[in-house]
Amino acid sequence: MKVDKDFIKHIANLAKIRLSKEQIDKFTPQMKTILDSADVLQNFDSEKIPQKRYNTLEFEQLRDDKPAASQSQEEALRNAPYNEKGFVKVPGGVIDN
């Protein structure tokens, strides 16, 4: 897969995040490394590795789901760096460099 600046801009657009030119320059080689590593894992033969058994819970072992008081809107927004009209405000769009 060809990982270049246009690819990073496309991914950012799909994720609806805005990246600066510096971020695109920084993320391009990082994304290439990540995808190259994933490609190595795709070609790894894991047939001889024993499966791990996980401890699972039966539904009877779970606690009852009881309604409880939740946070107020004001409490939920208290730690949001930006909010507007009672909602968390996040950056949107993509900068086309």
C-alpha positions in Angstrom: 0.0 0.0 0.0 1.3 3.4 -0.9 1.4 5.6 2.1 2.0 9.3 1.2 0.7 12.7 2.2 -2.4 12.3 0.1 -3.2 9.0 1.8 -2.9 10.7 5.3 -5.1 13.5 4.1 -7.7 11.0 2.9 -7.7 9.1 6.2 -8.0 12.4 8.1 -10.9 13.4 5.9 -12.6 10.1 6.6 -12.0 10.5 10.3 -13.3 14.1 10.1 -10.1 15.5 11.7 -8.1 18.5 10.8 -4.3 18.0 10.4 -1.7 20.7 9.9 1.0 20.4 7.3 3.5 19.6 10.1 1.2 16.8 11.4 0.8 15.3 8.0 4.6 15.3 7.5 5.0 13.7 11.0 2.2 11.1 10.6 3.1 9.9 7.1 6.2 7.9 8.1 4.5 6.7 11.3 1.5 5.4 9.3 3.8 3.6 6.9 5.6 1.9 9.8 2.3 0.8 11.4 0.9 -0.6 8.1 4.2 -2.3 7.3 4.1 -4.0 10.8 0.5 -5.1 10.2 1.6 -6.6 6.9 4.3 -8.6 8.6 1.6 -9.9 11.0 -0.7 -10.8 8.1 2.0 -13.1 6.8 2.9 -14.7 10.1 2.1 -18.4 10.5 0.3 -18.7 13.8 -1.0 -22.3 13.4 1.6 -23.8 15.8 0.8 -21.3 18.6 -1.7 -22.8 21.1 -4.9 -21.0 21.6 -5.3 -19.1 24.8 -8.2 -20.0 27.0 -10.0 -17.1 28.5 -12.0 -17.0 31.7 -15.5 -16.0 30.8 -18.5 -15.2 33.0 -21.9 -16.7 32.6 -24.8 -14.3 32.5 -25.9 -15.7 35.9 -22.6 -14.5 37.4 -23.1 -10.8 36.5 -24.6 -8.3 38.8 -28.1 -6.9 38.3 -28.3 -3.8 36.1 -30.0 -1.3 38.4 -30.7 2.3 37.3 -28.8 4.9 39.2 -28.4 8.6 39.1 -26.1 9.9 36.4 -24.1 13.1 35.9 -25.8 16.3 35.1 -25.1 17.9 31.8 -23.1 20.6 33.5 -21.0 18.0 35.3 -20.4 16.1 32.1 -19.2 19.2 30.3 -17.0 20.5 33.1 -13.9 18.9 31.8 -14.6 19.4 28.1 -12.1 22.0 26.8 -14.7 23.5 24.5 -18.5 23.3 24.7 -21.3 25.2 23.1 -25.1 25.2 23.7 -24.8 22.2 26.1 -22.7 20.0 23.8 -19.0 19.2 23.6 -17.5 21.1 20.7 -14.8 19.4 18.6 -12.8 20.5 15.6 -14.1 19.4 12.2 -13.1 19.5 8.6 -9.8 18.9 7.0 -7.2 21.5 6.1 -6.1 21.0 2.5 -2.4 21.8 2.4 
